[in-house]
Amino acid sequence: MYQKVEGLILREVNYQDSDKLLDVLTKDRGLITLRARGVRSRSSRLRGACQLFCYSELTYFDRQGHETIQEAVSLEQFTGLRQDMEKLALASYFAQVAQTVSQADFFTDELLSLILNAFYALSALNRPKELVKAVFELRVCLIAGFAPQLDVCPVCGSSQPDGFNVSQGSVQCLNCSGLEGIRLPVCQGTLSALRYICNQTPKKLFSFQISDSALCELSAVCETYLVTQMERGFSALDFYKTLLIP
Ligand SMILES: [Zn+2]
């Protein structure tokens, strides 16, 4: 029996002579692995729509224990990602994070929508890479159940604290002791951006303005928060960072 899904190809592995196994993040079926037969040969008609980071409509059926793609129609290719090494590296990092989160069976629908919007912001809108990265990291934390507390410092009650405790997932003034964990500085611009990202609708997530210095802080907070909460590193993130060294 044939099945049809719309999904984003997050990972590809070469298989046998000319096949690939694709990890696909779908709205309705979560993360699935599909076999694309013969896709590495130049003449394959599946080739375009089965590329890494393509969003495609895939028709497949069970063939000898492998769910095998019969037809593939590309819905969005995100070509802008493939023309810039840093964007491609960031896309790989987002894909790695999305795979980690979806394995834990969180809401795929929201996750798929977030990563598609992040790819679009990088690829078509050309939004600053560090901004897209920070938004993605913080929103993934929300989806995974790690929504931070951004209202007031839990120690003194200030509504404009100048620090964020990445271990506790809460704002906390740098001078207020009483809670353990790693604290990073946040200026008012960074705090506003953190609140914006947590409260905004998905469509407007990537459209805010921020100063360079606040973006630098935001970037450090969101990345450290994600890595701390997920309790793991990401090889694709390490690779992205090697590209930034002048
Ligand atoms: Zn305080």
py3Dmol code that shows the C-alpha trace and the ligand (Angstrom):
import py3Dmol

protein = """\
ATOM      1  CA  MET A   1       0.000   0.000   0.000  1.00  0.00           C
ATOM      2  CA  TYR A   2       1.260   3.459  -0.926  1.00  0.00           C
ATOM      3  CA  GLN A   3       1.571   6.265   1.585  1.00  0.00           C
ATOM      4  CA  LYS A   4       2.155   9.958   0.980  1.00  0.00           C
ATOM      5  CA  VAL A   5       3.886  12.424   3.318  1.00  0.00           C
ATOM      6  CA  GLU A   6       5.300  15.919   3.212  1.00  0.00           C
ATOM      7  CA  GLY A   7       8.650  16.041   4.900  1.00  0.00           C
ATOM      8  CA  LEU A   8      12.017  17.704   5.284  1.00  0.00           C
ATOM      9  CA  ILE A   9      15.094  15.578   4.560  1.00  0.00           C
ATOM     10  CA  LEU A  10      17.343  15.997   7.599  1.00  0.00           C
ATOM     11  CA  ARG A  11      20.003  13.390   6.918  1.00  0.00           C
ATOM     12  CA  GLU A  12      21.189  11.135   4.106  1.00  0.00           C
ATOM     13  CA  VAL A  13      23.366   8.038   4.186  1.00  0.00           C
ATOM     14  CA  ASN A  14      24.657   6.223   1.119  1.00  0.00           C
ATOM     15  CA  TYR A  15      23.302   2.692   0.920  1.00  0.00           C
ATOM     16  CA  GLN A  16      24.432  -0.142  -1.339  1.00  0.00           C
ATOM     17  CA  ASP A  17      25.507   0.755  -4.893  1.00  0.00           C
ATOM     18  CA  SER A  18      23.421   3.782  -5.739  1.00  0.00           C
ATOM     19  CA  ASP A  19      20.727   4.110  -3.062  1.00  0.00           C
ATOM     20  CA  LYS A  20      20.360   6.451  -0.126  1.00  0.00           C
ATOM     21  CA  LEU A  21      18.623   6.136   3.204  1.00  0.00           C
ATOM     22  CA  LEU A  22      16.915   9.410   4.096  1.00  0.00           C
ATOM     23  CA  ASP A  23      15.821  10.541   7.560  1.00  0.00           C
ATOM     24  CA  VAL A  24      12.729  12.617   6.939  1.00  0.00           C
ATOM     25  CA  LEU A  25      10.953  14.835   9.461  1.00  0.00           C
ATOM     26  CA  THR A  26       7.231  14.718   8.682  1.00  0.00           C
ATOM     27  CA  LYS A  27       4.250  16.466  10.138  1.00  0.00           C
ATOM     28  CA  ASP A  28       2.091  13.410  10.709  1.00  0.00           C
ATOM     29  CA  ARG A  29       4.515  10.528  11.109  1.00  0.00           C
ATOM     30  CA  GLY A  30       7.378  12.104  13.055  1.00  0.00           C
ATOM     31  CA  LEU A  31      10.891  11.157  11.985  1.00  0.00           C
ATOM     32  CA  ILE A  32      10.944   8.308   9.451  1.00  0.00           C
ATOM     33  CA  THR A  33      13.645   6.616   7.385  1.00  0.00           C
ATOM     34  CA  LEU A  34      12.948   6.057   3.684  1.00  0.00           C
ATOM     35  CA  ARG A  35      15.023   4.331   1.047  1.00  0.00           C
ATOM     36  CA  ALA A  36      15.584   6.165  -2.228  1.00  0.00           C
ATOM     37  CA  ARG A  37      16.556   3.525  -4.776  1.00  0.00           C
ATOM     38  CA  GLY A  38      19.057   4.449  -7.472  1.00  0.00           C
ATOM     39  CA  VAL A  39      19.026   8.089  -6.413  1.00  0.00           C
ATOM     40  CA  ARG A  40      22.797   8.486  -6.729  1.00  0.00           C
ATOM     41  CA  SER A  41      22.772   7.718 -10.424  1.00  0.00           C
ATOM     42  CA  ARG A  42      22.692  10.800 -12.675  1.00  0.00           C
ATOM     43  CA  SER A  43      19.582   9.732 -14.501  1.00  0.00           C
ATOM     44  CA  SER A  44      17.451   9.175 -11.380  1.00  0.00           C
ATOM     45  CA  ARG A  45      14.151  11.058 -11.486  1.00  0.00           C
ATOM     46  CA  LEU A  46      14.111  11.116  -7.669  1.00  0.00           C
ATOM     47  CA  ARG A  47      17.387  13.022  -7.514  1.00  0.00           C
ATOM     48  CA  GLY A  48      16.149  16.645  -7.228  1.00  0.00           C
ATOM     49  CA  ALA A  49      13.423  16.124  -4.648  1.00  0.00           C
ATOM     50  CA  CYS A  50      15.457  13.696  -2.516  1.00  0.00           C
ATOM     51  CA  GLN A  51      18.353  16.079  -1.825  1.00  0.00           C
ATOM     52  CA  LEU A  52      19.422  16.920   1.692  1.00  0.00           C
ATOM     53  CA  PHE A  53      17.398  19.833   3.179  1.00  0.00           C
ATOM     54  CA  CYS A  54      14.681  19.579   0.538  1.00  0.00           C
ATOM     55  CA  TYR A  55      11.058  19.787   1.618  1.00  0.00           C
ATOM     56  CA  SER A  56       9.230  17.306  -0.575  1.00  0.00           C
ATOM     57  CA  GLU A  57       6.089  15.333  -1.086  1.00  0.00           C
ATOM     58  CA  LEU A  58       7.115  11.698  -0.945  1.00  0.00           C
ATOM     59  CA  THR A  59       5.080   8.673  -1.984  1.00  0.00           C
ATOM     60  CA  TYR A  60       6.419   5.370  -0.665  1.00  0.00           C
ATOM     61  CA  PHE A  61       5.562   1.744  -0.095  1.00  0.00           C
ATOM     62  CA  ASP A  62       6.961  -1.166   1.866  1.00  0.00           C
ATOM     63  CA  ARG A  63       9.413  -3.206  -0.154  1.00  0.00           C
ATOM     64  CA  GLN A  64      11.243  -6.082   1.518  1.00  0.00           C
ATOM     65  CA  GLY A  65      11.272  -4.409   4.912  1.00  0.00           C
ATOM     66  CA  HIS A  66      12.335  -0.964   3.649  1.00  0.00           C
ATOM     67  CA  GLU A  67       9.926   1.888   3.151  1.00  0.00           C
ATOM     68  CA  THR A  68      10.912   2.795  -0.378  1.00  0.00           C
ATOM     69  CA  ILE A  69      10.199   6.009  -2.258  1.00  0.00           C
ATOM     70  CA  GLN A  70       8.202   5.616  -5.453  1.00  0.00           C
ATOM     71  CA  GLU A  71       7.637   9.270  -6.314  1.00  0.00           C
ATOM     72  CA  ALA A  72       9.110  12.534  -5.057  1.00  0.00           C
ATOM     73  CA  VAL A  73       7.972  16.080  -5.774  1.00  0.00           C
ATOM     74  CA  SER A  74      10.029  18.966  -4.480  1.00  0.00           C
ATOM     75  CA  LEU A  75       8.000  21.637  -2.659  1.00  0.00           C
ATOM     76  CA  GLU A  76      10.894  23.864  -1.485  1.00  0.00           C
ATOM     77  CA  GLN A  77      14.568  23.356  -2.271  1.00  0.00           C
ATOM     78  CA  PHE A  78      16.106  26.080  -0.062  1.00  0.00           C
ATOM     79  CA  THR A  79      18.749  26.655  -2.730  1.00  0.00           C
ATOM     80  CA  GLY A  80      20.201  29.633  -0.800  1.00  0.00           C
ATOM     81  CA  LEU A  81      21.500  27.183   1.822  1.00  0.00           C
ATOM     82  CA  ARG A  82      23.697  25.400  -0.713  1.00  0.00           C
ATOM     83  CA  GLN A  83      25.409  28.539  -1.969  1.00  0.00           C
ATOM     84  CA  ASP A  84      26.993  29.543   1.345  1.00  0.00           C
ATOM     85  CA  MET A  85      29.196  27.255   3.445  1.00  0.00           C
ATOM     86  CA  GLU A  86      28.239  28.890   6.758  1.00  0.00           C
ATOM     87  CA  LYS A  87      24.528  28.628   5.993  1.00  0.00           C
ATOM     88  CA  LEU A  88      24.950  25.002   5.010  1.00  0.00           C
ATOM     89  CA  ALA A  89      26.813  24.286   8.251  1.00  0.00           C
ATOM     90  CA  LEU A  90      24.092  26.000  10.278  1.00  0.00           C
ATOM     91  CA  ALA A  91      21.414  24.006   8.455  1.00  0.00           C
ATOM     92  CA  SER A  92      23.292  20.815   9.396  1.00  0.00           C
ATOM     93  CA  TYR A  93      23.357  21.926  13.031  1.00  0.00           C
ATOM     94  CA  PHE A  94      19.598  22.678  13.010  1.00  0.00           C
ATOM     95  CA  ALA A  95      18.990  19.265  11.446  1.00  0.00           C
ATOM     96  CA  GLN A  96      21.083  17.545  14.132  1.00  0.00           C
ATOM     97  CA  VAL A  97      19.201  19.330  16.906  1.00  0.00           C
ATOM     98  CA  ALA A  98      15.829  18.552  15.295  1.00  0.00           C
ATOM     99  CA  GLN A  99      16.767  14.868  15.074  1.00  0.00           C
ATOM    100  CA  THR A 100      17.697  14.794  18.750  1.00  0.00           C
ATOM    101  CA  VAL A 101      14.459  16.441  19.798  1.00  0.00           C
ATOM    102  CA  SER A 102      12.205  14.391  17.525  1.00  0.00           C
ATOM    103  CA  GLN A 103      13.730  11.137  18.772  1.00  0.00           C
ATOM    104  CA  ALA A 104      12.421  12.037  22.181  1.00  0.00           C
ATOM    105  CA  ASP A 105       8.918  12.130  20.667  1.00  0.00           C
ATOM    106  CA  PHE A 106       8.116  15.790  21.101  1.00  0.00           C
ATOM    107  CA  PHE A 107       5.592  17.642  18.975  1.00  0.00           C
ATOM    108  CA  THR A 108       6.870  17.186  15.422  1.00  0.00           C
ATOM    109  CA  ASP A 109       4.399  19.617  13.935  1.00  0.00           C
ATOM    110  CA  GLU A 110       5.844  22.615  15.788  1.00  0.00           C
ATOM    111  CA  LEU A 111       9.394  21.400  15.283  1.00  0.00           C
ATOM    112  CA  LEU A 112       8.942  20.965  11.534  1.00  0.00           C
ATOM    113  CA  SER A 113       7.380  24.402  11.231  1.00  0.00           C
ATOM    114  CA  LEU A 114      10.271  25.959  13.215  1.00  0.00           C
ATOM    115  CA  ILE A 115      13.033  24.396  11.141  1.00  0.00           C
ATOM    116  CA  LEU A 116      11.262  25.234   7.857  1.00  0.00           C
ATOM    117  CA  ASN A 117      10.892  28.869   8.968  1.00  0.00           C
ATOM    118  CA  ALA A 118      14.553  28.968  10.054  1.00  0.00           C
ATOM    119  CA  PHE A 119      15.710  27.541   6.700  1.00  0.00           C
ATOM    120  CA  TYR A 120      13.555  30.088   4.871  1.00  0.00           C
ATOM    121  CA  ALA A 121      14.908  32.967   6.983  1.00  0.00           C
ATOM    122  CA  LEU A 122      18.476  31.901   6.132  1.00  0.00           C
ATOM    123  CA  SER A 123      17.944  30.894   2.535  1.00  0.00           C
ATOM    124  CA  ALA A 124      15.416  33.359   1.094  1.00  0.00           C
ATOM    125  CA  LEU A 125      15.181  36.281   3.539  1.00  0.00           C
ATOM    126  CA  ASN A 126      18.915  36.373   4.187  1.00  0.00           C
ATOM    127  CA  ARG A 127      18.406  37.256   7.874  1.00  0.00           C
ATOM    128  CA  PRO A 128      21.624  37.451   9.966  1.00  0.00           C
ATOM    129  CA  LYS A 129      22.901  33.942  10.655  1.00  0.00           C
ATOM    130  CA  GLU A 130      23.529  34.501  14.363  1.00  0.00           C
ATOM    131  CA  LEU A 131      19.988  35.839  14.801  1.00  0.00           C
ATOM    132  CA  VAL A 132      18.394  32.855  13.031  1.00  0.00           C
ATOM    133  CA  LYS A 133      20.583  30.497  15.065  1.00  0.00           C
ATOM    134  CA  ALA A 134      19.620  32.101  18.399  1.00  0.00           C
ATOM    135  CA  VAL A 135      15.891  32.075  17.590  1.00  0.00           C
ATOM    136  CA  PHE A 136      16.045  28.442  16.513  1.00  0.00           C
ATOM    137  CA  GLU A 137      17.938  27.399  19.653  1.00  0.00           C
ATOM    138  CA  LEU A 138      15.604  29.120  22.076  1.00  0.00           C
ATOM    139  CA  ARG A 139      12.402  27.982  20.344  1.00  0.00           C
ATOM    140  CA  VAL A 140      13.655  24.390  20.227  1.00  0.00           C
ATOM    141  CA  CYS A 141      14.119  24.595  23.996  1.00  0.00           C
ATOM    142  CA  LEU A 142      10.484  25.690  24.317  1.00  0.00           C
ATOM    143  CA  ILE A 143       9.285  22.816  22.124  1.00  0.00           C
ATOM    144  CA  ALA A 144      11.368  20.348  24.151  1.00  0.00           C
ATOM    145  CA  GLY A 145       9.768  21.558  27.384  1.00  0.00           C
ATOM    146  CA  PHE A 146      12.517  23.886  28.618  1.00  0.00           C
ATOM    147  CA  ALA A 147      10.710  27.227  28.534  1.00  0.00           C
ATOM    148  CA  PRO A 148      12.841  29.745  30.450  1.00  0.00           C
ATOM    149  CA  GLN A 149      11.499  32.042  33.174  1.00  0.00           C
ATOM    150  CA  LEU A 150      12.088  35.577  31.886  1.00  0.00           C
ATOM    151  CA  ASP A 151       9.788  37.737  34.045  1.00  0.00           C
ATOM    152  CA  VAL A 152      11.644  38.663  37.208  1.00  0.00           C
ATOM    153  CA  CYS A 153      14.828  37.789  39.075  1.00  0.00           C
ATOM    154  CA  PRO A 154      13.696  34.990  41.441  1.00  0.00           C
ATOM    155  CA  VAL A 155      16.060  36.312  44.161  1.00  0.00           C
ATOM    156  CA  CYS A 156      15.225  40.059  44.343  1.00  0.00           C
ATOM    157  CA  GLY A 157      12.123  40.345  42.142  1.00  0.00           C
ATOM    158  CA  SER A 158      13.619  42.890  39.706  1.00  0.00           C
ATOM    159  CA  SER A 159      11.804  42.965  36.352  1.00  0.00           C
ATOM    160  CA  GLN A 160      14.969  44.131  34.518  1.00  0.00           C
ATOM    161  CA  PRO A 161      17.673  41.696  35.695  1.00  0.00           C
ATOM    162  CA  ASP A 162      21.080  41.923  34.022  1.00  0.00           C
ATOM    163  CA  GLY A 163      21.855  38.185  33.881  1.00  0.00           C
ATOM    164  CA  PHE A 164      20.500  34.814  32.736  1.00  0.00           C
ATOM    165  CA  ASN A 165      21.153  31.565  34.573  1.00  0.00           C
ATOM    166  CA  VAL A 166      21.480  28.898  31.866  1.00  0.00           C
ATOM    167  CA  SER A 167      21.486  26.010  34.350  1.00  0.00           C
ATOM    168  CA  GLN A 168      18.296  27.151  36.106  1.00  0.00           C
ATOM    169  CA  GLY A 169      16.624  28.431  32.933  1.00  0.00           C
ATOM    170  CA  SER A 170      15.809  31.747  34.555  1.00  0.00           C
ATOM    171  CA  VAL A 171      16.813  35.379  34.504  1.00  0.00           C
ATOM    172  CA  GLN A 172      18.879  36.318  37.551  1.00  0.00           C
ATOM    173  CA  CYS A 173      20.827  39.511  38.370  1.00  0.00           C
ATOM    174  CA  LEU A 174      24.581  39.039  38.249  1.00  0.00           C
ATOM    175  CA  ASN A 175      24.822  40.406  41.811  1.00  0.00           C
ATOM    176  CA  CYS A 176      22.020  38.270  43.277  1.00  0.00           C
ATOM    177  CA  SER A 177      23.355  35.084  44.839  1.00  0.00           C
ATOM    178  CA  GLY A 178      21.292  32.181  46.137  1.00  0.00           C
ATOM    179  CA  LEU A 179      20.855  30.087  42.973  1.00  0.00           C
ATOM    180  CA  GLU A 180      23.572  27.828  41.630  1.00  0.00           C
ATOM    181  CA  GLY A 181      24.498  27.616  37.974  1.00  0.00           C
ATOM    182  CA  ILE A 182      26.253  29.389  35.135  1.00  0.00           C
ATOM    183  CA  ARG A 183      25.150  32.987  34.646  1.00  0.00           C
ATOM    184  CA  LEU A 184      25.709  35.072  31.521  1.00  0.00           C
ATOM    185  CA  PRO A 185      25.212  38.848  31.201  1.00  0.00           C
ATOM    186  CA  VAL A 186      22.121  40.194  29.427  1.00  0.00           C
ATOM    187  CA  CYS A 187      21.590  43.884  28.604  1.00  0.00           C
ATOM    188  CA  GLN A 188      18.087  45.311  28.173  1.00  0.00           C
ATOM    189  CA  GLY A 189      18.176  44.724  24.399  1.00  0.00           C
ATOM    190  CA  THR A 190      19.056  41.062  24.894  1.00  0.00           C
ATOM    191  CA  LEU A 191      16.366  40.588  27.539  1.00  0.00           C
ATOM    192  CA  SER A 192      13.744  42.130  25.215  1.00  0.00           C
ATOM    193  CA  ALA A 193      14.876  39.822  22.400  1.00  0.00           C
ATOM    194  CA  LEU A 194      14.642  36.740  24.665  1.00  0.00           C
ATOM    195  CA  ARG A 195      11.096  37.721  25.673  1.00  0.00           C
ATOM    196  CA  TYR A 196      10.152  38.452  22.059  1.00  0.00           C
ATOM    197  CA  ILE A 197      11.398  35.059  20.841  1.00  0.00           C
ATOM    198  CA  CYS A 198       9.474  33.194  23.546  1.00  0.00           C
ATOM    199  CA  ASN A 199       6.196  35.055  22.999  1.00  0.00           C
ATOM    200  CA  GLN A 200       6.071  35.723  19.258  1.00  0.00           C
ATOM    201  CA  THR A 201       3.992  33.833  16.677  1.00  0.00           C
ATOM    202  CA  PRO A 202       6.062  31.576  14.364  1.00  0.00           C
ATOM    203  CA  LYS A 203       5.700  33.810  11.281  1.00  0.00           C
ATOM    204  CA  LYS A 204       7.240  36.879  12.932  1.00  0.00           C
ATOM    205  CA  LEU A 205       9.942  35.085  14.889  1.00  0.00           C
ATOM    206  CA  PHE A 206      12.896  36.177  12.779  1.00  0.00           C
ATOM    207  CA  SER A 207      11.865  39.744  11.977  1.00  0.00           C
ATOM    208  CA  PHE A 208      13.073  41.757  14.982  1.00  0.00           C
ATOM    209  CA  GLN A 209      15.949  44.252  14.999  1.00  0.00           C
ATOM    210  CA  ILE A 210      18.795  44.049  17.508  1.00  0.00           C
ATOM    211  CA  SER A 211      22.130  45.833  18.033  1.00  0.00           C
ATOM    212  CA  ASP A 212      25.364  43.967  17.275  1.00  0.00           C
ATOM    213  CA  SER A 213      26.426  43.866  20.927  1.00  0.00           C
ATOM    214  CA  ALA A 214      23.021  42.565  22.092  1.00  0.00           C
ATOM    215  CA  LEU A 215      23.031  39.950  19.318  1.00  0.00           C
ATOM    216  CA  CYS A 216      26.408  38.775  20.535  1.00  0.00           C
ATOM    217  CA  GLU A 217      25.012  38.285  24.065  1.00  0.00           C
ATOM    218  CA  LEU A 218      21.804  36.709  22.760  1.00  0.00           C
ATOM    219  CA  SER A 219      23.821  34.265  20.719  1.00  0.00           C
ATOM    220  CA  ALA A 220      25.909  33.192  23.732  1.00  0.00           C
ATOM    221  CA  VAL A 221      22.836  32.813  25.973  1.00  0.00           C
ATOM    222  CA  CYS A 222      20.727  30.800  23.500  1.00  0.00           C
ATOM    223  CA  GLU A 223      23.531  28.453  22.471  1.00  0.00           C
ATOM    224  CA  THR A 224      24.712  27.787  26.042  1.00  0.00           C
ATOM    225  CA  TYR A 225      21.116  27.329  27.210  1.00  0.00           C
ATOM    226  CA  LEU A 226      20.362  24.754  24.493  1.00  0.00           C
ATOM    227  CA  VAL A 227      23.555  22.755  25.042  1.00  0.00           C
ATOM    228  CA  THR A 228      23.091  22.842  28.837  1.00  0.00           C
ATOM    229  CA  GLN A 229      19.452  21.751  28.732  1.00  0.00           C
ATOM    230  CA  MET A 230      20.025  19.017  26.122  1.00  0.00           C
ATOM    231  CA  GLU A 231      23.088  17.833  28.082  1.00  0.00           C
ATOM    232  CA  ARG A 232      25.078  17.174  24.904  1.00  0.00           C
ATOM    233  CA  GLY A 233      27.241  18.818  22.273  1.00  0.00           C
ATOM    234  CA  PHE A 234      26.654  18.838  18.512  1.00  0.00           C
ATOM    235  CA  SER A 235      29.410  18.041  16.016  1.00  0.00           C
ATOM    236  CA  ALA A 236      27.726  20.229  13.379  1.00  0.00           C
ATOM    237  CA  LEU A 237      27.861  23.187  15.776  1.00  0.00           C
ATOM    238  CA  ASP A 238      31.574  22.609  16.345  1.00  0.00           C
ATOM    239  CA  PHE A 239      32.091  22.550  12.587  1.00  0.00           C
ATOM    240  CA  TYR A 240      30.071  25.768  12.093  1.00  0.00           C
ATOM    241  CA  LYS A 241      32.308  27.488  14.634  1.00  0.00           C
ATOM    242  CA  THR A 242      35.488  26.438  12.855  1.00  0.00           C
ATOM    243  CA  LEU A 243      34.218  28.399   9.808  1.00  0.00           C
ATOM    244  CA  LEU A 244      33.905  31.586  11.856  1.00  0.00           C
ATOM    245  CA  ILE A 245      37.544  31.694  12.913  1.00  0.00           C
ATOM    246  CA  PRO A 246      39.179  34.415  10.764  1.00  0.00           C
TER     247      PRO A 246
END
"""
ligand_1 = """\
1
ZN
Zn 18.075 40.037 41.431
"""
view = py3Dmol.view(width=600, height=400)
view.addModel(protein, "pdb")
view.setStyle({"model": 0}, {"cartoon": {"style": "trace"}})
view.addModel(ligand_1, "xyz")
view.setStyle({"model": 1}, {"stick": {}})
view.zoomTo()
view.show()
